Structures are given as C-alpha cells and as structure tokens.
Amino acid sequence: GKDKVGDRITIISYDLVGKCLAELEKKKYNTIIADESHFLKSNTAKRTKLCLPLIKKATRALLLTGTPALSRPAELFTQVSSLRPVLFP
C-alpha cells in the first residue's frame, strides 16, 4: 500500500525516513521517540543526517537504547547533541 504519515502519531523505521522525508518535514512533532538510538551514532551516516533535523525540530525527544556506548563514549556525542545542540555543538 501507499505509505502515509499520520496526523497525530507516526511510527516509522529509520530506513523509511528517507522515503517519507518530505511529509515528515511538514509536521511539527511535539514528541519524537527514537528507539534503538545507537543507530544514530555516526554523524556521517545517511539515516543520522535524515533523522537528526527531525529530532532537533521536535518539542521533546526521547532516545532509547539498551547499548548507548558500543565501544567508545564518543559514540554518544551525536545522540546527545541532538537533544542539547547548544551544549554540544
């Protein structure tokens, strides 16, 4: 079927964000919950480049992960900077 971005709630995989980006950017989300946020650790990855602006634009954001620092604490920087860009530019 046709992918559609919801008016109140949107549940989407990281892989589909690029496909629906134009619709997602039109929305002003109050809250974004990013599960498995360790997938956003690399600031050069395509999924990170697509998702971070949406997270930063939201009023609130929750980043959920069971494995936040896979090998180095520096891997947390991209995630933390999406939540507090003024503190972590």
Summary of the structure (lengths in Angstrom):
residues: 89
radius of gyration: 13.0
end to end distance: 40.0
largest distance: 42.3
contacts: 207
relative contact order: 0.18
helix: 45%
strand: 9%
